[in-house]
Amino acid sequence: MAYLIGLDAVVEIVQHSPMQNLSGFIGLVAFTGIFYGVFALFREQACIAVCPYGRLQGVLLVKESIVVAYDWLRGEPRNKIKKGIEETEKKGDCIDCKLCVHVCPTGIDIRNGTQLECVNCTACMDACDDVMIKVNRPKGLIRYASFNSIKEGKEKLFTPRIAGYTVVLTALIGLLSFFVFTRADIETTVLKVPGTLYSRTDDGQITNLYNIEFVNKTFEDISIDLKIEEPVGASLMKVGGQPLLVPSEGILKSTFMVKIPEDQLTVMRTKVQFSVFKGEERIESMSARFIGPIVKKQTP
């Protein structure tokens, strides 16, 4: 809930009765029940049937991809160790204790190869290493490795696919950074009041009514001014007359009336250019359509 509505709001809510915020309380109880069901009953099926991670990895993986892998060349053929019996033939390091299967949260046998149910938790690696220590054999029978590195004995970390992924990831990070560092402190949305056209005043001006929403993306309250850049003869009047102070990380909604002399309207729809100022600094510009009466063309 803190992630959705903020920590301060949650602290205030929990100090009052749930009945004062019934919708939030019901939602919290519902999500609690869902997650309890996942952890208590659904368990590994969440990874196998619901989570898209395995399906995504299945598309991206190749034989050079580094995954949790079983070294079949070293581990096979499997051989159970029996006390007091000396081994007469060479067997693999895997003693078939099946601890790697028992500790797996999705119940797979990693010795059968990479499977989409694997969530890379590495529990099988830890269990296998403990067993290898106890039987005096090298660790790493199950380890991070690729299919080709086990088969050929050579580790190739940087491949053409990795290079391609690196280029794409770098481009995405650069694009995200550009949007973050170039975004305006205030985001403004201008929309005509639904169901309204235009009005004509006694002094010969045409008026339109707009709903304007300001979103403050900073951690400080910002005092702003809204002005009209174009057309030159247009004027702006705030309904209510209160100053524009946008709260930190908050939203301010207001209604404005735009007036344009009728003799300056040459078309039915005129583009109005708004600008938002923080002191003397213009921080954002946006436009909206101004609807006026139908302008009759003059016949020669």
PyMOL commands that set and color helices and strands:
alter all, ss='L'
color gray80, all
select helices_A, chain A and resi 2-5+7-14+18-42+45-50+53-60+72-75+99-102+110-112+123-134+147-152+160-182+262-264
alter helices_A, ss='H'
color red, helices_A
select strands_A, chain A and resi 67-70+142-145+186-192+199-200+205-216+222-230+235-238+244-246+251-261+269-278+281-291
alter strands_A, ss='S'
color yellow, strands_A
deselect
rebuild
show_as cartoon
